[in-house]
Amino acid sequence: MFYRPASFFNAVAYHPPQVIFAGDFRDSMANAMESGVFAVNIVGASALTAMNATSARFPRGTDEFVAVGVAKADCVEIDCPRVADAPATLECRVVKEIDLLGTERMILGEVVGVHLRDDCLVDGRLDYRLYAPAARLGYQDYTFVREVVQLRRP
Ligand SMILES: Cc1cc2nc3c(=O)[nH]c(=O)nc-3n(C[C@H](O)[C@H](O)[C@H](O)COP(=O)(O)O)c2cc1C
C-alpha cells in the first residue's frame, strides 16, 4: 500500500492538472508504477502524528493503514485506497517515471479525481483554517497554516 509522507511533492501544472513526488521511495514508487495510480492525501494538523508513523520501515506488502490505524476509503476514478478523513485527496494516474541523479526518481501523475471533505468547505471552497494544513520545514520541524491572506493577480 502507498501511504507515506512525501515532502518532495508538488503540483506542477493546471491543464491538465499534474503533480510530482520524488525521492528514494522504493515500495511506494514500485506500487505506483505497478498499479499505474496513486493518491495524494493532504495532511491536516490533527493527522500529523499518524502521518509521521507511516514513514516507519514496514516490510513490502504491509498495509500501513492497518499498521498505523488510519481509516481508508476507496478512490472513485482509480483503483487505490485513500485516507478516509483527509481534508483533500487527489486521485492520480501515473504519466511517467523520471530518473533523477543518484538513486532518486520522480513520478509524474495526472490528477483525475479530487475529494474535498465536506466540513472543510465554506461556500463550496476549501477553507484552510478549518483543518490547518501541515507543512514540513527543515529538520524535524513542521508548521500549520492558520493564517491566510488573499492577493489579486495583477
Ligand atoms: C515528513 C516526511 C517527509 C518525507 N518525504 C519523503 C520524500 O519526499 N521522498 C522520500 O523518498 N522519502 C520521504 N520520506 C521518507 C519516507 O516516508 C520513508 O523513508 C519511507 O519508509 C519510504 O517508503 P518506501 O521505501 O517503503 O516507499 C519522508 C519522511 C517524513 C517523515
The ligand as a Tripos MOL2 file, in Angstrom:
@<TRIPOS>MOLECULE
LIG
   31    33     1     0     0
SMALL
NO_CHARGES

@<TRIPOS>ATOM
      1 C1          7.7500   14.2600    6.8460 C.3       1 LIG1
      2 C2          8.4290   13.2460    5.9910 C.ar      1 LIG1
      3 C3          8.5970   13.5080    4.6400 C.ar      1 LIG1
      4 C4          9.2080   12.5780    3.8030 C.ar      1 LIG1
      5 N1          9.3580   12.8800    2.4860 N.ar      1 LIG1
      6 C5          9.9660   11.9960    1.6560 C.ar      1 LIG1
      7 C6         10.1180   12.2980    0.2630 C.ar      1 LIG1
      8 O1          9.6620   13.3200   -0.2400 O.2       1 LIG1
      9 N2         10.7660   11.3920   -0.5020 N.ar      1 LIG1
     10 C7         11.2780   10.2180    0.0110 C.ar      1 LIG1
     11 O2         11.8710    9.4550   -0.7490 O.2       1 LIG1
     12 N3         11.1130    9.9080    1.3200 N.ar      1 LIG1
     13 C8         10.4800   10.7650    2.1470 C.ar      1 LIG1
     14 N4         10.3040   10.4630    3.4790 N.ar      1 LIG1
     15 C9         10.7620    9.1620    3.9780 C.3       1 LIG1
     16 C10         9.7590    8.0600    3.6690 C.3       1 LIG1
     17 O3          8.4730    8.3550    4.1790 O.3       1 LIG1
     18 C11        10.2820    6.7600    4.3020 C.3       1 LIG1
     19 O4         11.6450    6.6190    4.0140 O.3       1 LIG1
     20 C12         9.6230    5.5370    3.8170 C.3       1 LIG1
     21 O5          9.9970    4.4780    4.6500 O.3       1 LIG1
     22 C13         9.9970    5.1200    2.4010 C.3       1 LIG1
     23 O6          8.9960    4.2890    1.9740 O.3       1 LIG1
     24 P1          9.1480    3.1450    0.8900 P.3       1 LIG1
     25 O7         10.6000    2.9980    0.5430 O.co2     1 LIG1
     26 O8          8.5990    1.9390    1.5630 O.co2     1 LIG1
     27 O9          8.3170    3.5650   -0.2520 O.co2     1 LIG1
     28 C14         9.7020   11.3750    4.3390 C.ar      1 LIG1
     29 C15         9.5190   11.1080    5.7100 C.ar      1 LIG1
     30 C16         8.9060   12.0280    6.5280 C.ar      1 LIG1
     31 C17         8.7150   11.7280    7.9950 C.3       1 LIG1
@<TRIPOS>BOND
     1     1     2 1
     2     2     3 ar
     3     2    30 ar
     4     3     4 ar
     5     4     5 ar
     6     4    28 ar
     7     5     6 ar
     8     6     7 ar
     9     6    13 1
    10     7     8 2
    11     7     9 ar
    12     9    10 ar
    13    10    11 2
    14    10    12 ar
    15    12    13 ar
    16    13    14 ar
    17    14    15 1
    18    14    28 ar
    19    15    16 1
    20    16    17 1
    21    16    18 1
    22    18    19 1
    23    18    20 1
    24    20    21 1
    25    20    22 1
    26    22    23 1
    27    23    24 1
    28    24    25 2
    29    24    26 1
    30    24    27 1
    31    28    29 ar
    32    29    30 ar
    33    30    31 1
@<TRIPOS>SUBSTRUCTURE
     1 LIG1         1 GROUP 0 **** ****
